[in-house]
Amino acid sequence: MTEENNPTPENTPKAETPGSESPAVKETTAEVVAEKTSPKKEVSKTKAPVKKIESKPIPTPSGDAPDGHWWWGTGRRKAAVARVRIRPGNGEFQVNKKKLTDFFSETRDHQNILTVLEKTNTKGSVDVFVNANGGGYTGQTGAIILGLGRALAKYDPSLESILRDNGYLSRDPRKVERKKPGQPGARKRFQFSKR
């Protein structure tokens, strides 16, 4: 047999034992051990400034309602119209004699409508009753938001700046573009054929 086939101590790889580490490994383990045993340096932690929570005053109605009971606001969006009436109460919200969550199935619609009350700090202090017709859910949601904004502006005129800054008193004029005669849609065209 030749030397290549016979395992010799020179040809076999050395099995590393815990005591037989290379110098580089010894240095890194020594550094890790030194870090673990050395006293930890205290990191100066700066606390974030505490935000002062300002409680907004609950808006109060300015005088009596024009008809003695309600403040009205009409909102329109796309093909939808919403007649909104509000009065001081405990936060009841009805759309077409149904609860808001029953009428609108999308949580997006609930949140968009309720943000008007949250921004003006009137959530839970006014009852809202809405008659909505025409259009779809998105159009009716936009109409309710505008109608609710207009009614709240009449309810307490000091809320107008908040409502205007958040865009609750601006009507969204976008509508579906009409279909053109001789074409399949508003913008769609039939394919051109030269021959």
Secondary structure by P-SEA (a helix, b strand, c coil): ccccccccccccccccccccccaaaaaaaaaaaaaaaccccccccccccccccccccccccccccccccbbbbbbbcccbbbbbbbccccccccccccccccccccaaaaaaaaaaaaaacccccbbbbbbbbcccaaaaaaaaaaaaaaaaaaacccaaaaaaaaccccccccccccccccccccccccccccc
